[in-house]
Amino acid sequence: MRNFENKEKIAQVSRVFEFLCGACVLFWGFLGIESAYAVFSWFLNAAFYSASARPNLNAWFWYGTLATGIEVLVWWNLYRFFGRLAGGCLFDRLTVQRLAVAGKLKLASWGFAWVPFLVATVRTGFYWPGKSWMGMGEMGGLTGAVAILFMAWLLREGQSLQEEQELTV
């Protein structure tokens, strides 16, 4: 009876997180469309911008479109993960795989967030006053990616323990 109650609690909480992840997919998708529009409009109006504005275009391209597109995939995988949890698939292979893919994509998104900072630093001869904080704000992305990957590893271990238990019974 207690196992059934625990599964019901997991399903209820997973439905809430599924809804929140769906909202994040929409938010990041909208942000990605806005970023792509900004990059496209800057390409169309490139003649009106000075040469000093072009590194900003590079930052928008890397962080605004590529990293945002990866974030959409992260939240989509988390949305599907919580949807499968709400469906009762706790130690299923596909459920664990969704979480692992979300963690790997989050790590890639964190890497793409550093690209504009590194490009601007190399361009200016490693002297970029006032902008050294840019990459530090993304440490939360690294922490989140590591946490997601740890949870995926933990669920994968639980999956293997459950398979061993089913074989011995």
N, C-alpha and C positions, 0 to 999 in steps of 0.2 A: 504494500500500500504506500509506503514512504517513497519508493522509487517512482511510482506513478505521480505522486504529488510533486516530486522534484522535476519530473519531465514537464508537468503542467506549468510550473513556475518558469522553467527555462523557455518554454514556448511563449508565455505571456511577455516576458522581458525581451525576448527575441523579436516579437512583433513590434514593440516600441522602437527598438534599435533598427529594425528593418525600415520603419517609417522615417526615422532620422537620417539613415544612410540614403534613402531615396530622395529626401530633401537636399542632401549634400550633392548627390548626383546632378540634380537640377541646378543647384547653385553653381557648381564648378563648370557644368555645361554652358550655362549662361555666361559665366566669366570667360570661358574659352572662346565663345562666339564673339564677345566684346573685344577680346584681345586680338583675335584674328582680324576683326574689322579694323582695329586700330593699326595693325601692321599693314594691312592692305591699303588703307587710306594714306598711310605714310609713304608707301611705295608710289602711290599715284601722285602725291604732292611732294615728291623728293626734291624737285627743283626749288621749292619755296623754303626748304630748311637749310640751315647753314651746316657746315661740316662738323661743328661741335655737337649737333643734335643727332648725328648718325650713331654714335655709340649707344645712345638711349634706344634707338631702333633695334640694335643688336640685343640689348637687355630685354626689350619687349618680346622679341622673337623667341629667345631661349626660355625665358621664364613665363612670359605671357601665353604663348601658344603650346610649346612642347611640354613644359612642366604641368600646365593646366590640363592638357589632354591626358597626361599620365595620371593626374589626380582624379579625373573623371573615371578612369579605369580602376583606380584604387577603390573609390567609393562604390563603383558598380560591383566589384568583387565582394566588398563588405556587405552590400545590400543583398546579394545572392547568398552569401554565407549565413546571414541572419534569417533569410527566408527559408533556407534549408534547416536551420536550427528550429525555427518555428514549426516546420513540418515534421519534426521529430528525428531528424538525421543527425545525431550528435557525433558519433565516431565513424561516420561514413567517409570513404576515401575522397569523394568529390567535395564534401564539406571542408575537410582539412586542406585539400588542395586549393580551394578558393581563398582560404585565409593565408596560405603560404604565398600565393601569387600576389595578393594584396600587399603583403609585407615586402616582397621583392620590388614591386612597382613603387611603393612608397620610398624605398631606398633609392631607386632610380630618379624619382622626382626630387629627392633631396640633392642628388648629384647635379641635376639640371639647374637647380636653384643657385648653385655655386658658380655656374659658368659665367654669367654676366660680371660677377665680382672679380673672378680670376682674369677675364679678358680685359676689363678696365684696369686692373692692377698691372698687368704685363704691359699694356699700352702706355701707361703713364710712367713706366720705369719703376714700378713698385712704390710709387708715391701717390697716394690718393687721399688727401686730407679730408676729414669729415665723413668719409664714406666707409671706413673700416668696419662699421657695425653691420653692413649689408648682409654678409654671410652668417653672422652670429645669430640673427633672428631665425635662421632655419635649423637651429640645433634641436628644436622641438620635432622637426620632421625626422631627424635621425633617431631620436628617442622613440618616437611612435613606430618607426619601421622596425627597430630592434624589439620593441614590445610585441608587435604583431608577429614577427618571426619567432619569438620565444613561445608565444601562445600556440602557433602552428606546430612547433616542435613538440610542445606539451600534449596537444591533441593527437599528434601522430604517435607518440609513445602510448597514450591511452588507447588508441586504435589497435596497436600491436598487442597490448596487454589484453584487450577484449577478445581479439582473435585467438590468442593463446588460451584464454579461459574457455572459449567455446570449443576449442579442440580437446581440452582435457576433460570436459564434462560429458 
